[in-house]
Amino acid sequence: MTKKLLLELARKHGTPLVVVDHDLLRQGYASFRRHLPKVQAYYAVKANPAPEILRTLYQAGASFDVASLAEFLLVHTLIEHLPDKERQDYIWDKIIYANPIKPRETLMALNQYKPLITFDNSEELRKIKRYAPAAGLVLRLRVPNTGSMVELSSKFGCDTGEAVDLILEAFRIGLEVEGLSFHVGSQCTNFDNFVQALNISAAVMTRQAVQRAGQEDQLRDRPAVPEGHRDPGRAGPVPGGEHRHLDLTCHR
Ligand SMILES: Cc1ncc(COP(=O)(O)O)c(C=O)c1O
């Protein structure tokens, strides 16, 4: 954006004036993709929910991290025009409801969209089972936030020691945990936080797989697909009792 254009805008609209350069948004997203080609980048809608910004990032191919029903519906307006299957695939693949604590009304409203949602405690799990049983689950882990400007682990994320029990509890009540999430803290410049978070996640995945194998043997005859749940194209319970737990293989 040139200085001349900024001056013109200031004259036209008066000051103070916030100008968002959408070329920079596109460049930022492209740069992320270029440097981390195997990583799916989710734009946290809470950063700025302006519909124009969401549209630009949607057109650039971004995924979205939403933290409220209102944010989810804002993203949903971008995909309303898609045919049913494409819209559902988009919700599964490209939206995560990443706030681990959700009012029951929100869960009830979200259920019809079968979204991917996070949780970090047993009470939330039971709420999800009751009010949004068609959702896919992601367990949020508490990881070191050392040096970050805002330490989010002080309020979100389960302890590493609880993680496997929560995954097994979900399994016992007929829900599937499809992945893990963590936040290294807002404005984190400490690379080690990422390394530790990935090591913690790997340890949880290994441990749950071992314990889960034992439980599956005991529960082999139990129906695997909750009523109204997703189709076999998605990781999670599939007909015939075949499970693909915490299958984080990147299929994109
Ligand atoms: C799941 C999740 N995503 C994104 C954010 C935004 O984080 P940041 O401030 O690092 O952009 C938060 C902050 O609470 C969060 O919990």
The ligand as a MOL file (V3000), in Angstrom:
LIG
                    3D

  0  0  0     0  0            999 V3000
M  V30 BEGIN CTAB
M  V30 COUNTS 16 16 0 0 0
M  V30 BEGIN ATOM
M  V30 1 C -6.9900 -22.3090 20.7530 0
M  V30 2 C -6.4550 -20.9150 20.6340 0
M  V30 3 N -6.1400 -20.4740 19.4100 0
M  V30 4 C -5.6640 -19.2210 19.2360 0
M  V30 5 C -5.5340 -18.3620 20.2900 0
M  V30 6 C -4.9810 -17.0100 20.0060 0
M  V30 7 O -3.6680 -17.0630 20.3490 0
M  V30 8 P -2.6340 -15.9210 19.9740 0
M  V30 9 O -2.8840 -14.8320 20.9520 0
M  V30 10 O -1.2830 -16.5700 20.1900 0
M  V30 11 O -2.8740 -15.5290 18.5670 0
M  V30 12 C -5.8460 -18.7800 21.5850 0
M  V30 13 C -5.7440 -17.8620 22.7130 0
M  V30 14 O -6.3980 -18.0290 23.7380 0
M  V30 15 C -6.3170 -20.0950 21.7540 0
M  V30 16 O -6.6040 -20.5680 22.9780 0
M  V30 END ATOM
M  V30 BEGIN BOND
M  V30 1 1 1 2
M  V30 2 1 2 3
M  V30 3 2 2 15
M  V30 4 2 3 4
M  V30 5 1 4 5
M  V30 6 1 5 6
M  V30 7 2 5 12
M  V30 8 1 6 7
M  V30 9 1 7 8
M  V30 10 2 8 9
M  V30 11 1 8 10
M  V30 12 1 8 11
M  V30 13 1 12 13
M  V30 14 1 12 15
M  V30 15 2 13 14
M  V30 16 1 15 16
M  V30 END BOND
M  V30 END CTAB
M  END
